[in-house]
Amino acid sequence: MESIILLSLLMVFILLGAPVGFTMILLPTLYIAFTDAAPLVLIPGQMFSAIDSVPLTAIPFFMLTGELMSSATITDRLVELSQRIIGRLRGSLAQANVLVSLFFAGMNGSVVADTATVGSLIIPAMTRAGYPRPFSAAITAVSSTIGGIIPPSIMMIVLANASGLSIGALFSAGIIPGILVCLLLMIVNHVLAVRHNFERSEEPFSFSKLKTAAVKSSFALIVPIVLVGAVVGGIAGVVEAGALTATISLFVGVFVYRTINLVNCRGAFTRAFRNSASVFIIIAASGPFSWLLTSLGALGQLESFLLQYASNPIIFALVLITFIYLLGMIMDSAVNIIVVGPVIVEVMAKAGYPEVQGALVCIVGFLIGSVTPPLGVAYFTSATIAKASLESVAVAMLPYLVSLFFLLFLLVIVPDITMWLPTYLGFVN
């Protein structure tokens, strides 16, 4: 009963607009103050323990890389490259939207950053081309989930730290699911584009123009190649790789593309540090909040509830995915991954699944929740950029959400989708 009251209060505070981190600190503090269950000094101690980890210092570097790439007008070049790849395919701008998210994902690792950066550029172009505003917002929000799946993924770093898993293993495990999300969204795009007779580019596919666009974007594409290659190849740790890619991004923006000056460089650093601080506040706040959930037995009850279905793989997959979806719809994805993520990884491990697979199922599921009504942050962001009503965007999202639900189901019942690459690279046996 206490657990239900706690979670209800958390949702009420969030719905009222209270900062997530503040709420997660406030509730354990009030609980201790009223019940005297532990010394109040436990709160700052748990907060410090939650962030006392070297790999977490990679997060500011990835944030900075994304901000520098945005300041260097990389997104414009990626849009052009994506359009050259798509050619005259029906719904070309919608398809380019997905491809840009795939490319941009390798530079940032944040769903919200992907939505805001790509959306502000491509949603107006889609509107001018005659796409309905709700559709433009829906595909922009849903495709941004790729940003949290393709490495570098901030949520992977956070969950790896909380669960004691290898970041390199999670990075490599996310590559195939991220590409599958991209392909699945493009298939749904094509079906809808043909049904509604959406636009297509007047220019036929040209290999020479594709080559030119690829050359113009080549320095930008070096960043994800260096990052993933360094971490997955075991050449550098995630922190060193993050620092290296941030340095490369700054060099490319200042000396190659020459679009970064002192003003926008300072702005990029400021935004990166501010966004990083927001993430670290939530991570720190998860310490006392997780302690409280454990003390009340909520996490143990959740584990027992899910494990009772483990004897039937199909039922287990459906129950697990439904739970992740429902929780993702009403709670912040960062909070879900930090607090509930380790429990789901443990549950899947006890049910006979690899821990890395459990982590990917958790990440993909909660990131889908971050774009799902009624409380998805990316959902709100894309609707605001498109100037579309939340209700209409929610309806436009339905075909994509159904297809992603199916993909998440496959990730549970087909371990090779997530485990083949980490196994091949030697991260797991």
C-alpha positions in Angstrom: 0.0 0.0 0.0 2.8 2.4 0.9 4.5 1.7 -2.5 1.3 2.6 -4.4 0.9 5.8 -2.4 4.6 6.7 -3.1 4.3 6.1 -6.8 1.0 7.9 -7.0 2.5 10.9 -5.3 5.5 10.9 -7.7 3.1 10.9 -10.7 0.9 13.7 -9.2 3.9 15.9 -8.5 5.3 15.3 -12.1 1.8 16.1 -13.6 1.7 19.3 -11.6 5.0 20.3 -13.2 7.4 19.7 -10.3 11.0 18.9 -11.3 11.6 15.2 -11.4 14.8 15.3 -9.5 13.4 17.5 -6.8 10.4 15.2 -6.4 12.5 12.1 -6.1 14.5 13.7 -3.3 11.5 15.2 -1.5 9.5 11.9 -1.1 12.3 9.9 0.7 13.1 12.9 2.8 9.4 13.3 3.9 9.2 9.5 4.5 12.2 9.5 6.8 11.1 12.7 8.6 7.7 11.2 9.4 8.7 7.6 10.1 12.2 8.0 11.5 13.1 4.9 9.4 16.7 6.1 9.0 19.0 9.1 9.7 18.3 12.0 7.3 22.0 11.9 6.5 21.2 8.9 4.4 19.7 11.1 1.7 22.9 13.0 0.7 24.9 9.7 1.1 22.7 7.9 -1.3 22.8 10.8 -3.7 26.6 10.8 -3.7 26.8 7.0 -4.1 24.5 7.2 -7.2 26.8 9.5 -9.1 30.1 8.2 -7.7 31.1 6.5 -10.9 33.8 7.3 -13.5 31.9 6.2 -16.6 29.1 8.7 -15.9 31.6 11.5 -16.6 31.3 10.5 -20.3 27.8 12.0 -20.4 28.9 15.7 -20.5 31.3 14.9 -23.4 28.5 13.3 -25.4 26.2 16.2 -24.7 29.0 18.6 -25.8 29.6 16.6 -29.0 25.9 16.9 -30.0 25.8 20.6 -29.2 29.0 21.3 -31.2 27.7 19.3 -34.1 24.5 21.3 -34.1 26.4 24.6 -33.9 28.5 23.5 -36.9 25.3 23.1 -39.0 25.9 19.4 -39.4 22.2 18.7 -39.4 21.8 20.6 -42.7 24.5 18.4 -44.4 22.9 15.2 -43.0 19.5 16.2 -44.3 21.0 16.8 -47.8 22.8 13.4 -47.6 19.6 11.7 -46.5 17.6 13.2 -49.3 20.2 12.1 -51.9 20.1 8.5 -50.5 16.2 8.5 -50.6 16.0 9.9 -54.2 12.5 10.0 -55.6 11.0 7.5 -53.2 7.4 8.4 -52.2 7.4 10.4 -49.0 11.0 11.3 -49.4 11.1 14.0 -46.7 9.5 11.7 -44.2 12.1 9.0 -45.0 14.9 11.6 -44.8 13.6 12.5 -41.4 14.2 8.9 -40.2 17.7 8.7 -41.8 18.8 12.0 -40.3 17.8 10.7 -36.9 19.9 7.6 -37.6 23.0 9.7 -38.5 22.4 12.2 -35.7 22.1 9.4 -33.2 25.7 8.6 -33.6 26.7 12.1 -32.4 24.4 12.8 -29.5 22.7 9.9 -27.8 19.7 11.9 -26.6 16.1 11.5 -27.7 15.0 15.0 -26.8 18.1 16.6 -28.4 17.4 14.6 -31.6 13.7 15.7 -31.6 14.5 19.4 -31.0 17.5 19.6 -33.5 16.1 17.5 -36.4 12.5 18.6 -35.8 13.3 22.4 -35.9 14.9 21.9 -39.3 12.8 19.3 -41.1 9.3 19.7 -39.7 8.9 23.2 -41.3 10.2 21.7 -44.6 7.6 18.9 -44.4 4.8 21.3 -43.7 5.8 23.4 -46.7 5.8 20.2 -48.8 2.1 19.5 -47.8 2.5 16.9 -45.0 -0.1 17.1 -42.3 1.4 18.8 -39.2 0.4 15.9 -36.9 2.1 13.4 -39.2 5.3 15.5 -39.3 5.4 15.7 -35.5 4.7 12.0 -35.1 7.4 10.7 -37.3 9.9 13.2 -35.9 9.2 12.1 -32.3 9.2 8.4 -33.0 12.3 8.4 -35.1 14.1 10.2 -32.3 14.1 7.0 -30.3 16.9 5.9 -32.5 19.0 8.5 -30.7 18.9 6.5 -27.5 19.5 3.1 -29.1 22.4 3.7 -31.5 25.6 4.4 -29.6 26.6 6.7 -28.0 23.5 6.3 -25.9 23.4 8.3 -22.6 20.8 5.9 -21.2 23.0 2.9 -22.0 25.8 4.5 -19.9 23.4 5.2 -17.1 21.9 1.6 -17.1 25.4 0.0 -17.5 26.5 2.0 -14.4 23.5 1.0 -12.4 23.5 -2.7 -13.4 27.3 -3.3 -13.6 27.3 -4.2 -17.3 29.9 -3.5 -19.9 29.2 -0.2 -21.8 31.0 -1.7 -24.8 28.6 -4.7 -24.7 25.6 -2.4 -24.6 26.9 -0.1 -27.3 27.5 -3.1 -29.7 24.1 -4.6 -28.7 22.3 -1.5 -29.7 23.5 -1.2 -33.2 21.3 -3.9 -34.8 18.1 -2.9 -32.9 18.7 0.8 -33.8 19.0 -0.1 -37.5 15.9 -2.3 -37.3 13.9 0.6 -35.8 15.1 2.8 -38.6 14.0 0.2 -41.3 10.7 -0.5 -39.6 9.8 3.2 -39.4 10.8 3.6 -43.1 8.5 0.7 -44.1 5.6 2.3 -42.2 6.4 5.6 -43.8 6.3 4.1 -47.3 2.9 2.5 -46.6 1.4 5.7 -45.3 3.1 7.8 -48.1 1.6 5.6 -50.8 -1.8 5.5 -49.1 -2.0 9.3 -48.7 -0.1 10.2 -51.9 2.6 12.2 -50.1 5.2 14.1 -52.0 8.4 12.8 -53.6 11.5 14.6 -54.8 11.4 15.8 -58.4 15.1 15.0 -58.7 16.0 11.4 -59.7 18.6 9.5 -57.8 22.1 10.7 -58.8 25.2 8.8 -57.7 27.4 11.8 -58.4 25.2 14.1 -56.2 25.1 11.4 -53.5 28.9 11.3 -53.6 29.1 15.1 -53.3 26.8 15.1 -50.3 28.7 12.3 -48.7 32.0 14.1 -49.1 30.4 17.3 -47.5 29.2 15.2 -44.6 32.2 13.0 -44.3 33.9 14.9 -41.4 30.6 14.8 -39.5 30.3 11.0 -40.0 33.8 10.5 -38.6 32.5 11.3 -35.1 30.3 8.2 -34.6 32.8 6.0 -36.4 35.6 7.1 -34.1 33.4 6.8 -31.0 31.9 3.4 -31.7 35.1 2.1 -33.0 37.1 3.2 -30.0 34.7 1.8 -27.4 33.5 -1.3 -29.2 37.0 -2.1 -30.4 38.4 -1.8 -26.9 40.8 1.0 -28.0 39.6 3.5 -25.4 37.1 3.7 -22.5 33.9 5.5 -22.9 35.2 8.6 -21.1 38.3 8.9 -23.3 36.2 8.2 -26.4 33.7 10.9 -25.4 36.5 13.5 -24.8 38.1 12.5 -28.2 34.9 12.9 -30.2 34.1 16.3 -28.5 37.6 17.5 -29.5 37.1 16.2 -33.1 33.7 18.0 -33.2 35.2 21.2 -32.1 38.0 20.9 -34.6 35.6 20.1 -37.5 33.3 23.0 -36.6 36.1 25.6 -36.2 38.7 24.6 -38.8 36.9 22.4 -41.4 33.4 23.8 -41.7 34.3 27.1 -40.1 30.8 27.6 -38.8 31.7 27.7 -35.1 32.8 31.0 -33.6 33.4 32.2 -30.1 29.7 33.0 -29.5 28.1 29.8 -30.6 31.0 27.8 -29.1 30.3 29.3 -25.7 26.6 28.6 -26.2 27.3 25.0 -27.0 29.4 24.5 -23.9 26.7 26.3 -21.7 23.9 24.1 -23.1 25.9 20.9 -22.7 26.8 21.6 -19.1 23.3 22.6 -18.3 21.8 19.5 -19.9 24.4 17.3 -18.2 23.6 18.8 -14.8 19.9 18.0 -15.4 20.8 14.4 -16.0 23.1 14.2 -13.0 20.5 15.6 -10.7 18.1 12.8 -11.7 20.8 10.2 -11.3 21.7 11.5 -7.9 18.0 11.7 -6.9 17.5 8.1 -7.9 19.8 7.0 -5.1 17.5 7.8 -2.1 14.3 7.1 -4.2 15.6 3.6 -5.0 16.5 3.1 -1.4 12.9 4.0 -0.4 11.4 1.6 -3.0 13.6 -1.2 -1.8 12.8 -0.5 1.9 9.1 -0.6 1.1 9.5 -3.9 -0.8 8.2 -2.4 -4.1 11.1 -3.6 -6.3 11.0 -7.1 -4.8 7.2 -7.2 -5.4 7.8 -6.1 -9.0 10.4 -8.8 -9.5 8.1 -11.5 -8.1 5.2 -10.3 -10.2 7.1 -10.6 -13.5 8.9 -13.8 -12.7 5.6 -15.7 -12.1 5.1 -15.6 -15.9 8.7 -16.7 -16.8 7.7 -20.3 -17.5 5.9 -19.2 -20.7 8.2 -17.2 -23.0 5.4 -15.6 -25.0 3.3 -14.6 -22.0 6.4 -13.4 -20.2 7.3 -11.2 -23.2 3.8 -9.7 -23.5 3.5 -9.0 -19.8 7.0 -7.5 -19.6 6.5 -5.3 -22.7 3.1 -4.2 -21.6 4.5 -3.2 -18.2 7.4 -1.3 -19.8 5.0 0.5 -22.2 2.6 1.5 -19.4 5.3 2.7 -17.1 7.0 4.5 -19.9 3.7 6.3 -20.7 3.4 7.9 -17.3 6.9 8.2 -16.0 10.1 9.9 -17.2 12.3 7.5 -19.2 15.4 8.5 -17.3 13.8 7.7 -14.0 12.4 4.4 -15.3 15.8 3.3 -16.6 17.7 4.3 -13.5 15.2 3.0 -10.9 13.3 0.1 -12.6 15.9 -0.8 -15.3 18.2 -2.8 -13.0 15.2 -4.8 -11.7 14.1 -5.7 -15.3 17.6 -6.7 -16.2 17.7 -8.9 -13.0 14.3 -10.4 -13.8 15.2 -11.3 -17.3 18.5 -12.8 -16.1 16.6 -15.0 -13.6 14.2 -16.0 -16.4 17.1 -17.3 -18.4 17.8 -14.4 -20.7 21.3 -12.7 -21.1 21.7 -9.5 -19.0 22.7 -7.5 -22.1 19.5 -8.5 -23.9 17.5 -7.5 -20.8 19.2 -4.1 -20.8 18.4 -3.5 -24.4 14.8 -4.5 -24.0 14.6 -2.1 -21.1 16.2 0.8 -22.9 14.3 0.4 -26.2 11.0 0.0 -24.3 11.4 3.0 -22.0 12.7 5.2 -24.9 9.5 4.3 -26.9 7.6 5.4 -23.8 9.4 8.8 -23.9 7.6 9.5 -27.2 4.3 8.0 -26.1 1.3 10.0 -24.9 0.3 11.3 -22.5 3.6 12.3 -20.9 6.3 11.6 -23.5 8.8 14.5 -23.5 9.7 14.1 -27.2 6.0 13.9 -28.0 5.4 17.3 -26.5 8.5 18.7 -28.1 7.6 17.6 -31.7 4.0 18.7 -31.3 5.2 22.2 -30.2 7.6 22.5 -33.1 4.9 21.4 -35.6 2.2 23.6 -33.9 -0.1 20.6 -33.9 -2.6 19.5 -31.2 -1.4 16.8 -28.9 -4.5 14.7 -29.6 -3.9 14.7 -33.4 -0.2 13.8 -33.0 -1.2 10.9 -30.7 -3.5 9.5 -33.4 -0.8 9.9 -36.0 1.7 8.0 -33.9 -0.5 4.9 -33.6 0.8 2.9 -36.6 4.4 3.6 -35.5 3.8 2.6 -31.9 2.2 -0.6 -32.9 5.1 -1.6 -35.1 7.6 -0.7 -32.4 5.7 -2.8 -29.9 6.1 -5.7 -32.3 9.8 -5.1 -32.7 10.2 -4.9 -28.9 8.4 -8.3 -28.7 11.0 -9.7 -31.2 13.8 -8.4 -29.1 12.6 -10.4 -26.2 11.9 -13.7 -28.0 14.8 -13.6 -30.4 18.0 -13.1 -28.4 20.3 -13.0 -31.4 19.0 -9.6 -32.5 20.8 -8.0 -29.5 23.4 -10.7 -28.6 25.0 -11.6 -32.0 27.2 -8.6 -32.3 28.4 -8.4 -28.6 29.1 -12.2 -28.8 31.0 -11.8 -32.1 33.1 -8.9 -30.7 33.9 -10.9 -27.5 32.0 -8.8 -24.9 30.0 -11.9 -23.9 30.6 -15.6 -24.1 
